[in-house]
Structure formats: C-alpha cells, structure tokens
Amino acid sequence: VDRLVEMVHARLASAPAEVQEAAAAELETALAHRLRIVAVHSVADVLDALDAVEAQLENAAAIAPRLVAVDSIADILSPIVGSGRRALADVATVGARLRDIAAAGVIVLVTNRVTASGTTPALGRAWRFVPDVRLMLEPHLEHQATHVRVVACPRLALSDSPLTFAITAEGIVGVAP
C-alpha cells in the first residue's frame, strides 16, 4: 500500500499538495476495501489460504480475486526443501494449487529469494517447474531504480537479448530489449 501511495505522489508531483493527499487517501480507502492480507507461517497455512481463494472463486455471489500474491514462497518452503519426499510433495502441491488458481483467470504473483550468489533461486530445482514467467529484480541505487529482467518466459525468445525494464518512483518508466 505504501508503495502505491508513493507512486501516486510521484505521478502528481506537479499538483498541489492537497490534490496529492486526496488522491493518496482515496487510494488507501479503495485498497482497504479490496485488499486482504493473510499471514502464513507453514505449508498448511498456505494451503488453507489457497482453499479460501478457491472457495471465493467458486462462490458466484462473491467478488472474485484478481490477484493472489505470495511474498515470499521461500520463507515457507525453504525450511522443508531437501528434507525428503513429503517435502517435495508439499512443494508440488502448493505449486499445483497456485497453477489451478491461475487457470481460473487470477493473476498469481509469487516472490522467491536468491542464494548468496545472487543469481540462483533459493528454492532451486524444487520450484523451477512452477512459474510460467521468471523475473529477476536487481536494485540500481545510482539510478534510484530497480531493473527487472525477464529470465524465463515460454512466449518470448530471450536467449539473445533479455527483456529489461526499470521501476522507479514514477512507476515503470521504460522497456528496453
């Protein structure tokens, strides 16, 4: 929420302060009615939260979610990865459930961490089969921006020139091949 309010302020930088504050307050009110945050601490908690999303999708009277974000899947799954077949089954189950939700037309955004090398996903091979598109975020402090590189996408030929764009205080400001 704070990042969205920051982006509103950046977009309205030339507007009077009262206009900026009114727009930010309107955004916060809208998000409070549309945003649901669920704290999870285990695979069972994640599966319970996904059950609730699927129930909401099946209920014709409910407002269907448009986005499910999991930040960070590594915090939940990395303690169990490598601890046997049950752990791999749990990873596969979470991945399959997220794919089912995506197949219902909901955007699914999942963050992972990287290892100390900075380039290897924290969940490694255990999670590699799950995402359709993988992005690598790289901070560029000198430009006060985060560069986003598309690492894997079945619909794009990325071998020669990866797709990269920047996220700044104003939002997404450019796309470079």
C-alpha positions as CSV (number, residue, x, y, z in Angstrom):
1,V,0.0,0.0,0.0
2,D,2.8,2.4,0.9
3,R,4.5,1.9,-2.4
4,L,1.3,2.6,-4.3
5,V,0.8,5.8,-2.4
6,E,4.4,6.8,-3.2
7,M,3.7,6.2,-6.9
8,V,0.6,8.4,-6.7
9,H,2.6,11.2,-5.2
10,A,5.3,10.8,-7.8
11,R,2.8,10.9,-10.7
12,L,1.1,14.0,-9.2
13,A,4.4,15.8,-8.2
14,S,3.4,19.0,-10.0
15,A,-0.1,19.0,-8.5
16,P,-0.9,20.9,-5.3
17,A,-0.2,19.0,-2.1
18,E,-3.9,18.8,-1.2
19,V,-4.6,17.1,-4.6
20,Q,-1.8,14.6,-3.9
21,E,-3.1,13.9,-0.4
22,A,-6.7,13.5,-1.6
23,A,-5.6,11.0,-4.3
24,A,-3.5,9.1,-1.8
25,A,-6.4,9.0,0.7
26,E,-8.8,7.8,-2.0
27,L,-6.3,5.0,-3.0
28,E,-5.8,3.9,0.6
29,T,-9.6,3.7,1.1
30,A,-10.1,1.7,-2.1
31,L,-7.3,-0.7,-1.2
32,A,-8.7,-1.2,2.3
33,H,-11.9,-2.5,0.8
34,R,-10.3,-4.6,-1.9
35,L,-7.1,-5.9,-0.2
36,R,-6.9,-9.0,2.0
37,I,-3.6,-9.8,3.7
38,V,-3.2,-13.3,5.2
39,A,-0.1,-14.1,7.3
40,V,1.1,-17.6,6.8
41,H,3.8,-19.5,8.6
42,S,3.6,-23.0,7.3
43,V,2.6,-25.0,4.2
44,A,-0.7,-25.9,5.9
45,D,-1.4,-22.2,6.4
46,V,-0.6,-21.5,2.7
47,L,-2.9,-24.4,1.6
48,D,-5.7,-23.0,3.9
49,A,-5.4,-19.6,2.4
50,L,-5.5,-21.1,-1.1
51,D,-8.6,-23.1,-0.1
52,A,-10.3,-19.7,0.8
53,V,-9.3,-18.2,-2.6
54,E,-10.7,-21.3,-4.4
55,A,-13.9,-21.1,-2.4
56,Q,-14.3,-17.5,-3.3
57,L,-13.8,-18.3,-7.0
58,E,-16.5,-21.0,-6.7
59,N,-19.0,-18.7,-5.0
60,A,-20.9,-16.8,-7.7
61,A,-22.1,-14.2,-5.2
62,A,-18.5,-13.4,-4.0
63,I,-16.3,-10.9,-5.7
64,A,-13.6,-13.0,-7.3
65,P,-10.0,-12.0,-6.6
66,R,-7.9,-10.7,-9.5
67,L,-4.5,-11.1,-7.9
68,V,-3.0,-13.6,-5.4
69,A,0.5,-12.6,-4.2
70,V,2.7,-14.8,-2.1
71,D,5.7,-13.0,-0.6
72,S,7.9,-14.9,-0.2
73,I,7.3,-18.6,-1.0
74,A,10.9,-19.3,0.0
75,D,10.2,-18.3,3.6
76,I,7.6,-21.0,3.8
77,L,9.1,-23.8,1.6
78,S,12.9,-23.4,2.1
79,P,12.9,-24.9,5.6
80,I,11.4,-28.2,4.2
81,V,13.1,-28.4,0.8
82,G,15.6,-31.2,0.8
83,S,14.0,-33.0,3.7
84,G,12.5,-35.9,1.8
85,R,9.7,-37.0,-0.4
86,R,7.0,-35.4,1.7
87,A,8.6,-32.0,1.4
88,L,8.8,-32.4,-2.4
89,A,5.1,-33.4,-2.4
90,D,4.3,-30.3,-0.4
91,V,6.2,-28.1,-2.8
92,A,4.4,-29.7,-5.8
93,T,1.0,-29.4,-4.0
94,V,1.5,-25.6,-3.4
95,G,2.7,-25.2,-7.0
96,A,-0.3,-27.1,-8.4
97,R,-2.8,-25.2,-6.3
98,L,-1.3,-21.8,-7.5
99,R,-1.5,-23.0,-11.1
100,D,-5.2,-24.0,-10.6
101,I,-5.9,-20.5,-9.3
102,A,-4.1,-19.0,-12.3
103,A,-6.0,-21.3,-14.7
104,A,-9.2,-19.7,-13.2
105,G,-8.1,-16.3,-14.6
106,V,-6.5,-15.0,-11.4
107,I,-3.0,-13.4,-11.7
108,V,-0.7,-15.2,-9.4
109,L,2.5,-13.4,-8.3
110,V,5.0,-15.3,-6.2
111,T,8.3,-14.0,-4.9
112,N,11.3,-16.2,-4.2
113,R,14.6,-15.3,-2.8
114,V,18.1,-15.8,-4.3
115,T,21.0,-17.6,-2.8
116,A,24.2,-15.8,-1.7
117,S,25.4,-15.9,-5.3
118,G,22.6,-13.5,-6.2
119,T,21.6,-15.4,-9.3
120,T,20.3,-18.8,-8.2
121,P,16.7,-19.0,-7.0
122,A,16.5,-20.0,-3.3
123,L,14.2,-23.0,-3.9
124,G,16.3,-24.2,-6.9
125,R,15.0,-27.2,-8.8
126,A,12.2,-27.9,-6.4
127,W,10.3,-24.8,-7.6
128,R,11.7,-24.4,-11.1
129,F,8.8,-26.1,-12.8
130,V,6.1,-24.0,-11.2
131,P,6.4,-20.4,-12.6
132,D,5.5,-19.7,-16.2
133,V,7.5,-16.4,-16.2
134,R,10.5,-15.8,-14.0
135,L,11.8,-12.2,-13.4
136,M,15.0,-11.1,-11.7
137,L,14.9,-7.8,-9.8
138,E,18.2,-6.0,-9.5
139,P,18.5,-2.8,-7.5
140,H,20.4,0.1,-9.1
141,L,20.9,2.6,-6.4
142,E,22.7,5.1,-8.5
143,H,19.6,5.4,-10.7
144,Q,17.2,5.1,-7.8
145,A,15.5,2.3,-9.7
146,T,15.1,-1.5,-9.8
147,H,15.8,-3.2,-13.1
148,V,13.6,-6.1,-13.9
149,R,14.9,-8.8,-16.3
150,V,12.7,-11.4,-17.8
151,V,14.7,-14.6,-17.1
152,A,12.3,-17.2,-18.4
153,C,9.1,-16.9,-20.4
154,P,7.8,-19.6,-22.8
155,R,6.3,-17.0,-25.1
156,L,9.5,-14.9,-25.6
157,A,12.8,-15.8,-27.2
158,L,15.1,-14.5,-24.6
159,S,18.4,-16.1,-25.5
160,D,19.9,-13.2,-27.5
161,S,18.6,-10.1,-25.8
162,P,16.7,-10.4,-22.5
163,L,13.8,-8.0,-21.9
164,T,14.7,-5.5,-19.2
165,F,12.8,-2.6,-17.8
166,A,13.1,-0.2,-14.8
167,I,10.8,0.5,-11.9
168,T,11.3,4.0,-10.4
169,A,9.4,6.3,-8.1
170,E,7.2,7.1,-11.0
171,G,6.4,3.5,-11.8
172,I,7.5,1.5,-14.8
173,V,9.3,4.1,-17.0
174,G,10.9,2.2,-19.9
175,V,11.2,-1.0,-21.7
176,A,14.5,-1.9,-23.4
177,P,15.1,-5.0,-25.5
